[in-house]
Amino acid sequence: MVLAATQTAGVTTNEHGNEEVQVVEFIIGDDKFAVNLFDVKEIVEASKITPLPHAPAYIRGIIDLRGEITTIVDLRQLLKITKGKSGDTEDLRFIVLDESVTDGKTGVVVDEVTSVLTVNVADIDQTSHGAGEDSHILGVIKKDVGEKGESKKELVIWIDMSGLIREAGGISQS
């Protein structure tokens, strides 16, 4: 197996002996991305974000999520995506990350959450991830999207959320 098990918690083997991973698929700008399902605590509709003075550019601010202060990270900034929706939070979603990924309550802004996928590891191209050791692209998922009789593939970029957050300097409410 090319995929490092320590790098991708959640790799399981199905009844046919194929290795699979579950991911949450989402859209930012014009592109589709995915993160490990086990890195996600919940998905919530966007609410008013209170800006934090002197915070790094990738910190959109904080929200009150059911009585808990949650830091909101702008994934568009971290991934350097320039296309897509503006800063308006009206139609956006927050993916609230599991606390094993960050040092505190943290959510990331995405344009839309599309699905939860179970993907065969064989359908993930791990040779095309980003350049350098600091790349947080685990691979590219080749997803079948064709209609009956049509064979089309859609590419979904699978990112290492914990590595991305760690490289950004971690997120903490302390």
HELIX and SHEET records of a PDB file:
HELIX    1   1 LEU A   37  ASP A   39  5                                   3    
HELIX    2   2 LEU A   75  LEU A   78  1                                   4    
HELIX    3   3 VAL A  121  ASP A  123  5                                   3    
HELIX    4   4 MET A  161  GLU A  167  1                                   7    
SHEET    1   A 6 THR A  12  THR A  13  0                                        
SHEET    2   A 6 GLU A  19  ILE A  28 -1                                        
SHEET    3   A 6 ASP A  31  ASN A  36 -1                                        
SHEET    4   A 6 LYS A 153  ILE A 159  1                                        
SHEET    5   A 6 ILE A 137  ASP A 144 -1                                        
SHEET    6   A 6 ILE A 124  ASP A 125 -1                                        
SHEET    1   B 3 THR A  12  THR A  13  0                                        
SHEET    2   B 3 GLU A  19  ILE A  28 -1                                        
SHEET    3   B 3 GLU A 112  ASN A 120 -1                                        
SHEET    1   C 5 VAL A  40  GLU A  45  0                                        
SHEET    2   C 5 ARG A  93  LEU A  97 -1                                        
SHEET    3   C 5 THR A 106  VAL A 110 -1                                        
SHEET    4   C 5 GLU A  68  ASP A  74  1                                        
SHEET    5   C 5 ILE A  59  LEU A  65 -1                                        
END                                                                             
